[in-house]
Amino acid sequence: MKPRSSYVCQQCGFEAPQWYGKCPSCQEWNSLVETVKEGKREMEKGKSTLLSVKPVKLSEVKHIEKNRLKSGFGEFDRVMGSGIVPGSVTLLAGDPGIGKSTLLLHVLGKIGGLYVAGEESAEQVKLRAKRLGIDGENITVLSDTNVEMIRDVIANEVKQSRPGLPRPEDGARNDNLVVVDSIQTLSSEELDGMPGSVGQVRYCAELLTRTAKSKGVAVIIIGHVTKEGTVAGPKVLEHMVDTVLFLEGERFADARILRTLKNRFGAVDEVGIFEMKEKGLREIDNPSAIFLQDRVKNVSGSVVTVLMEGTRPILVEIQGLVVSSQLAIPRRVGNGVNYNRLQLLVAIIQKRLNIPLGTFDIFVNVSGGIKIEEPAADLAICLAVISSFKNTSIDESTVVYGEVGLLGEIRRVNGGDRRDMEAKRLKFSHILSPTTVKNLKQASGILV
């Protein structure tokens, strides 16, 4: 009897009956992935519970906006594109303990549906729901890791919600959402690999995606991350799903930011901001107030900047510390700031302002646990470093933003008007931006 699975090289297509560290054909290392060989044939014999799908005219397809599932979390719905689309598959990733399961349990508590607990028992899920204040009356828990079993339960237990069908009346049970926690714990009987292996993750995701599309059931999959902070598993996993979300923030800080890395049903520049409390996650209506609540005023090295998180401006504090180094190679440490970007900005300060930073350790921190991705914070980082070096504080009513070029010039950034409006709303009267200063030397004049 032929094996039910084989190992296929992802580079040259060589097929082997067992795993090899190096492909015998193309000599590539770790390129053989376990792949199902007879699984589809068995499903065709009657074991499959998937519905047949017929092609329809595009003009006859109903608009999906009215059929989106509302989670009750405005921040979550904004990131998803005004709600969860029935039949869609979403991948949610994030660091351990950041709140992925907590967030989705909140969402399930509002919508109702099936919670597949691959990492916990039903009793553990119940204890967490009780702590969050969720009664769980509309949540069904399945503690299993067999993907074929999960597929059958979705097909038999979860209500269909095909795009175009009317939504249930208010108060009616609406079991058309499935949360899988997590994809790395699932395994298939068709493969011999361990749960979490490349072949298992890819096949399980493919089976769940096929089930979601054919049944019109929204599926949200929780995924692990690597030590580098990227989504774990094969890259094809991100291509297979419709939406990729990433929940980030410092584990021991309250703020949580939900970002969109991919969204077929909405914009990818929206973010949701939450605060972790004893009763779980709660939405933050005024994130700037949260990030500035512990700010110490009139201290050297403290600068307030305006970041654009999605379409909304957020004020955060950037702290800089410059001290004499005792090392042969001085340290450059950035918490929430890209290390290479920090190195570049320090070099610009040394060259354009003739400030001798070569023998000093430089530390930069973004308060609140937020991570800066855009270059609009360049000017604030530079001024925080210069302020600490000169031991001179910046006026507490000043907000700073702008990109710094290699020549020391201040470049324009997007959303300038919205940044200015948010700063003025929070009573910042002096705005240092590309419209008010032309270069780093001119901007540093406020510290003299």
Salt bridges, closest charged atoms under 4 A:
GLU15 OE2 - LYS37 NZ 3.58
GLU42 OE1 - ARG4 NH2 3.19
GLU65 OE2 - ARG68 NH2 3.13
GLU75 OE2 - ARG78 NH1 2.91
GLU75 OE1 - ARG312 NH2 2.71
GLU119 OE2 - HIS224 NE2 2.71
GLU120 OE1 - ARG128 NH2 2.37
ASP152 OD1 - ARG151 NE 3.35
ASP175 OD2 - ARG173 NE 2.45
GLU190 OE1 - ARG4 NH2 3.36
GLU206 OE2 - ARG210 NH2 3.42
GLU238 OE2 - LYS235 NZ 3.31
ASP242 OD2 - LYS213 NZ 2.56
ASP242 OD1 - ARG264 NH1 2.79
GLU248 OE2 - ARG259 NE 2.74
GLU275 OE2 - LYS277 NZ 3.24
GLU275 OE1 - ARG282 NH2 2.58
GLU309 OE1 - ARG259 NH1 2.78
ASP361 OD2 - ARG331 NH2 3.84
GLU374 OE1 - ARG419 NH2 3.02
ASP378 OD2 - ARG341 NH2 2.25
GLU403 OE2 - ARG341 NH2 3.99
GLU409 OE2 - ARG411 NH2 2.93
GLU422 OE2 - ARG425 NH2 2.85
